[in-house]
Amino acid sequence: MKAKLYIPLVLFVALVGFLAVGLNLDPHEVPSPLINKPAPAFELPLLSDPNKSFSSESMKGQVWVLNVWASWCISCREEHPVLLEMAQQQALPLIGLDYKDQRADATARLSREGNPYRLSAFDAKGRVGIDYGVYGVPETYIIDKAGIIRLKHTGPLTPEVLTKTIYPLIRELNKA
């Protein structure tokens, strides 16, 4: 009979333990099952010219960044100056993936605010985004010379993320 009295206490302690662990997690660090796995291959039309296309296979042999963005994304606007700075550094190819967007809205935004991308692929229906596990924008992927995803950053890039995470990883991957 006394054992039944301890069951609610044990359940309460376990629940508090789970809550404590959850509160100590960083919400920007979303684990991706694609880390250290081949990046999903895709071919999409260019945002700037629907008659031309971009294939992720064309990036094999070089380290590159895939930045998922959209004109309707508020956080993407916050991130945009960081991407412009990154493009000026010319540390590696910065490829945009315009996600679930309207072509006219996206091209107008890049014309108005500056275009940091070497090119942007146009993923109007979000199918490539689904393959990459995108659940919100912006998201940024670092892909190595062999086509393996080495980093997924969820949320807007910041100068701190560039200096502490992105640039050191790029230097390491370019050595290999």
Beta strands, then each sheet from edge to edge (+ up, - down):
strand 1: 43-45
strand 2: 53-55
strand 3: 64-69
strand 4: 94-99
strand 5: 119-123
strand 6: 139-143
strand 7: 149-154
sheet 1: 1+ 2-
sheet 2: 5+ 4+ 3+ 6- 7+
end
